[in-house]
Amino acid sequence: MKTTKRIIALMLVIASLVLCFAGCRKNDTVYSLDQYTEDTSTEAKDYYYVAMSVQDHGIIILELDATNAPITVQNFVKLVREDFYNGLTFHRVIEGFMIQGGDPNADGSGGSANKIEGEFLANGHPNMIRHERGVISMARSNDMNSASSQFFICNATNSTVSSLNGKYAAFGHVVEGIEVVDSITSVTAPYANSENGTIPYKENQAIITEMKVIVYAKSEQPEQTPPETPADPLAEYTEDTSREAKDYYYVAMNVKDHGNIILKLDATAAPITVQNFVKLVREDFYNGLTFHRVIEGFMIQGGDPKANGSGGSGTQIFGEFSANGYNNPISHKKGVISMARRGDSYDSATSQFFICNATNSDVSGLDGQYAAFGHVIQGIEVVDSITAATDKYGDYSGTIQNKSNQAVITEMKVILYTEA
């Protein structure tokens, strides 16, 4: 009889341990967001910051980029301010790929009441944010406009993640707490099924205890010493001082440590854009500015006095491309120069431009969305050199945060040029 009782008691202990392992949390540590000041402003911004507390793991700070994905960002911010995400979980975790959350059903089948338009290239939106480690993006079904509340954060930079570019609406990145993403991955991935990474038991999912839109100041980069420039790096070219309107203009550009680029600008295709660019060149506006954004297989972008994508000349021009009702015949391909603009405004281009460094579907997807206005006729190898030397310094969107790593435009000049 005593033996039987011991066996029964032992079985009860084992059963209780099994239940505890299956359903008990070890720490239940909640990380407070009280240290962060809530951003209660209703004024539209280019960038928002969101703090996310994840039970037992820590705090993640996200920077949301409304210049590239305004609809997505506004939807996410609205849900955060409604406390929609508080108490939800990361229900899907795949090591070397991403962690996915924001589903009230905790299984991938749920969402918020409203679906939003997919802001990515395959859906007609030229979203420049590329998927890589720390980037946050919207989950969706096969319907391009089916995203609502579910999001994912990339936990690796590899071909699997980059294959999402142009197909999912990336809208920001982790600025603090990437180690928390890693912690969620390492702790909960073992509970995920091998088919699609879904964690079937909610008790094994990492809990989002709170999200809050916050006031956040990014650390400033130290001022850099301006580079020394030669007296006239473009002395070999004769300046075109004529103010007579032309169909075509030629511009020489010297890039420090890389060489000279000669551009042919087509005023028959984009007269407003060309006249604006020529005017800025003649005012020496571009001298000393940089290529602040570089993406291999896509483009190099420059012409921003602030060297971070937020600046310009102060004068916005009409966007000469088909989406804005203008028939521009120039197609984007390797060597083509085009105007950069805000994602939410067709007529927001000022001084920032980009030169395509590849011919592929990513570049051709810009046709009709951006004002191409010329092409490189000499020096395409200089474009390649800038790309190879500086791409590695770019962040999730290709922006090179440290100005000392950016290629410097020492001089631009409108020149007389005879094509062979």
Secondary structure, 3 states (H helix, E strand, C coil): CHHHHHHHHHHHHHHHHHHHHHHCCCCCCCCCCCCCCECCCCCCCCEEEEEEEECCCEEEEEEEECCCCHHHHHHHHHHHHCCCCCCCEEEEEECCCEEEECCCCCCCCCCCCCCECCCCHHHCCCCCCCCCCCEEEECCCCCCCCECCCEEEECCCCHHHHCCCCCCCEEEEEEECHHHHHHHHHHHHHHCCCCCCECCCHHHCEEEEEEEEECCCCCCCCCCCCCCCCCCCCCCCCECCCCCCCCEEEEEEEECCCEEEEEEEECCCCHHHHHHHHHHHHCCCCCCCEEEEEECCCEEEECCCCCCCCCCCCCCECCCCHHHCCCCCCCCCCCEEEECCCCCCCCCECCCEEEECCCCHHHHCCCCCCCEEEEEEECHHHHHHHHHHHHHHECCCCEECCHHHCEEEEEEEEECCCCC
